[in-house]
Amino acid sequence: MLVSAYLVERGVILDPYPVDRKTNEIKALPAFIEQLALKGVVIALDAISTPKKLSAHH
């Protein structure tokens, strides 16, 4: 499974982030967001990927 990011303003899909088979995309998202190294940027996720703890993570 892969998690990917899409930059709307530029119409670009960033390199996908691999998700370990022993986990899921929800647990992989904090590491993926950290890898993007974005500060002061609003990130929108689909509803399946938005646990309460994730919004407090960054």
N, CA and C atoms as a LAMMPS dump frame, in Angstrom:
ITEM: TIMESTEP
0
ITEM: NUMBER OF ATOMS
174
ITEM: BOX BOUNDS ff ff ff
-5.0000000000000000e+02 5.0000000000000000e+02
-5.0000000000000000e+02 5.0000000000000000e+02
-5.0000000000000000e+02 5.0000000000000000e+02
ITEM: ATOMS id mol type element x y z
1 1 1 N 0.838 -1.162 0
2 1 2 C 0 0 0
3 1 3 C 0.896 1.241 0
4 2 1 N 0.417 2.285 -0.625
5 2 2 C 1.154 3.541 -0.712
6 2 3 C 0.259 4.697 -0.282
7 3 1 N 0.869 5.716 0.307
8 3 2 C 0.182 6.966 0.627
9 3 3 C 0.836 8.016 -0.256
10 4 1 N 0.048 8.884 -0.86
11 4 2 C 0.63 9.906 -1.717
12 4 3 C 0.056 11.273 -1.385
13 5 1 N 0.75 12.296 -1.861
14 5 2 C 0.326 13.685 -1.651
15 5 3 C 0.188 14.351 -3.011
16 6 1 N -0.787 15.227 -3.107
17 6 2 C -1.07 15.944 -4.35
18 6 3 C -1.008 17.437 -4.079
19 7 1 N -0.202 18.167 -4.819
20 7 2 C -0.125 19.617 -4.695
21 7 3 C -1.117 20.228 -5.673
22 8 1 N -2.224 20.689 -5.152
23 8 2 C -3.324 21.184 -5.978
24 8 3 C -2.881 22.339 -6.865
25 9 1 N -2.196 23.315 -6.28
26 9 2 C -1.824 24.515 -7.043
27 9 3 C -0.909 24.224 -8.226
28 10 1 N -0.127 23.167 -8.125
29 10 2 C 0.818 22.832 -9.197
30 10 3 C 0.395 21.625 -10.011
31 11 1 N -0.627 20.911 -9.549
32 11 2 C -1.079 19.72 -10.256
33 11 3 C -0.049 18.607 -10.26
34 12 1 N 0.675 18.47 -9.142
35 12 2 C 1.762 17.51 -9.048
36 12 3 C 1.463 16.482 -7.963
37 13 1 N 1.702 15.211 -8.276
38 13 2 C 1.62 14.148 -7.283
39 13 3 C 3.039 13.854 -6.829
40 14 1 N 3.278 13.952 -5.518
41 14 2 C 4.604 13.68 -4.972
42 14 3 C 4.859 12.185 -4.916
43 15 1 N 6.114 11.821 -4.758
44 15 2 C 6.471 10.401 -4.662
45 15 3 C 5.642 9.724 -3.572
46 16 1 N 5.092 8.561 -3.853
47 16 2 C 4.312 7.84 -2.852
48 16 3 C 5.184 7.362 -1.693
49 17 1 N 4.568 7.276 -0.53
50 17 2 C 5.238 6.805 0.683
51 17 3 C 4.763 5.386 0.949
52 18 1 N 5.673 4.419 1.033
53 18 2 C 5.252 3.031 1.254
54 18 3 C 4.769 2.8 2.679
55 19 1 N 3.735 1.994 2.803
56 19 2 C 3.172 1.635 4.11
57 19 3 C 3.497 0.172 4.369
58 20 1 N 4.103 -0.095 5.506
59 20 2 C 4.471 -1.464 5.88
60 20 3 C 3.223 -2.34 5.939
61 21 1 N 3.341 -3.577 5.508
62 21 2 C 2.207 -4.51 5.506
63 21 3 C 1.641 -4.764 6.892
64 22 1 N 2.456 -4.59 7.917
65 22 2 C 2.027 -4.876 9.281
66 22 3 C 1.287 -3.706 9.924
67 23 1 N 1.083 -2.644 9.198
68 23 2 C 0.418 -1.455 9.738
69 23 3 C -0.632 -0.965 8.748
70 24 1 N -1.001 0.313 8.823
71 24 2 C -1.978 0.887 7.895
72 24 3 C -1.633 2.341 7.613
73 25 1 N -2.391 2.967 6.727
74 25 2 C -2.067 4.337 6.32
75 25 3 C -2.216 5.339 7.455
76 26 1 N -3.118 5.081 8.385
77 26 2 C -3.3 6.008 9.507
78 26 3 C -2.028 6.076 10.34
79 27 1 N -1.406 4.951 10.592
80 27 2 C -0.18 4.934 11.38
81 27 3 C 1.008 5.449 10.572
82 28 1 N 0.961 5.363 9.267
83 28 2 C 2.061 5.832 8.42
84 28 3 C 2.008 7.34 8.164
85 29 1 N 0.86 7.956 8.323
86 29 2 C 0.717 9.371 7.983
87 29 3 C 1.65 10.308 8.749
88 30 1 N 1.816 10.183 10.069
89 30 2 C 2.735 11.111 10.739
90 30 3 C 4.147 11.087 10.154
91 31 1 N 4.672 9.907 9.857
92 31 2 C 6.011 9.81 9.262
93 31 3 C 6.027 10.41 7.857
94 32 1 N 4.962 10.191 7.101
95 32 2 C 4.872 10.751 5.746
96 32 3 C 4.844 12.277 5.792
97 33 1 N 4.048 12.814 6.687
98 33 2 C 3.957 14.273 6.823
99 33 3 C 5.304 14.84 7.266
100 34 1 N 5.958 14.166 8.198
101 34 2 C 7.28 14.593 8.654
102 34 3 C 8.277 14.59 7.498
103 35 1 N 8.209 13.594 6.641
104 35 2 C 9.116 13.487 5.493
105 35 3 C 8.902 14.65 4.529
106 36 1 N 7.684 15.123 4.418
107 36 2 C 7.407 16.237 3.515
108 36 3 C 8.052 17.533 4.01
109 37 1 N 8.355 17.598 5.306
110 37 2 C 9.032 18.755 5.916
111 37 3 C 8.296 20.058 5.632
112 38 1 N 7.003 20.033 5.808
113 38 2 C 6.194 21.22 5.574
114 38 3 C 5.912 21.931 6.897
115 39 1 N 6.171 23.202 6.94
116 39 2 C 5.887 24.01 8.121
117 39 3 C 4.927 25.118 7.71
118 40 1 N 3.895 25.333 8.515
119 40 2 C 2.937 26.393 8.231
120 40 3 C 2.062 26.116 7.027
121 41 1 N 1.86 24.848 6.704
122 41 2 C 1.071 24.458 5.545
123 41 3 C -0.157 23.693 6.009
124 42 1 N -1.292 23.983 5.412
125 42 2 C -2.517 23.258 5.727
126 42 3 C -2.539 21.977 4.912
127 43 1 N -2.793 20.869 5.604
128 43 2 C -2.862 19.567 4.945
129 43 3 C -4.275 19.038 5.093
130 44 1 N -4.878 18.642 3.99
131 44 2 C -6.219 18.055 4.01
132 44 3 C -6.106 16.576 3.704
133 45 1 N -6.786 15.763 4.501
134 45 2 C -6.782 14.317 4.316
135 45 3 C -8.208 13.847 4.118
136 46 1 N -8.369 12.705 3.464
137 46 2 C -9.728 12.189 3.37
138 46 3 C -10.157 11.703 4.759
139 47 1 N -11.434 11.555 4.964
140 47 2 C -11.983 11.262 6.286
141 47 3 C -11.452 9.967 6.894
142 48 1 N -11.145 8.987 6.107
143 48 2 C -10.664 7.71 6.628
144 48 3 C -9.306 7.871 7.305
145 49 1 N -8.572 8.906 6.937
146 49 2 C -7.212 9.093 7.442
147 49 3 C -7.095 10.168 8.51
148 50 1 N -8.163 10.518 9.176
149 50 2 C -8.108 11.639 10.11
150 50 3 C -8.486 11.262 11.54
151 51 1 N -7.681 10.456 12.198
152 51 2 C -7.946 10.183 13.599
153 51 3 C -7.673 11.434 14.441
154 52 1 N -8.313 11.561 15.579
155 52 2 C -8.169 12.74 16.412
156 52 3 C -6.716 13.005 16.801
157 53 1 N -5.954 11.971 17.119
158 53 2 C -4.582 12.149 17.544
159 53 3 C -3.699 12.731 16.446
160 54 1 N -4.001 12.474 15.199
161 54 2 C -3.172 12.966 14.098
162 54 3 C -3.237 14.486 14.017
163 55 1 N -4.4 15.083 14.218
164 55 2 C -4.503 16.535 14.116
165 55 3 C -3.687 17.23 15.197
166 56 1 N -3.473 16.59 16.326
167 56 2 C -2.675 17.168 17.403
168 56 3 C -1.186 16.901 17.201
169 57 1 N -0.853 16.01 16.271
170 57 2 C 0.539 15.61 16.053
171 57 3 C 1.381 16.768 15.501
172 58 1 N 0.807 17.556 14.621
173 58 2 C 1.575 18.631 13.977
174 58 3 C 0.863 19.921 14.172
